[in-house]
Amino acid sequence: MGVYAKVFAYNYYGDSLSESNLGNGAIIVFVPDHPLDLSNDASITNAFQIGLRWTEGLNNGGEIVLFYKIIYD
């Protein structure tokens, strides 16, 4: 998500009375949402491996998800 902003300067005596030029291109980045619909893929699962499938979360936080961390017990 791109951000377009203008900035005023303030100090003890007041403000700059005019804003900066329009800035653009800043990107607000958030952590991604967790994956959805985690399930076992029986066609892959056997005595030596587990076949996991999931759907990407609804929001990637503004960046491509690079990897997933799987915790198992």
Secondary structure, DSSP 8 states (H G I E B T S, - for coil): -EEEE----EETTEE-SS----EEEEE--------EEEEE-TTT--SS---EEEE--S--TTS----------
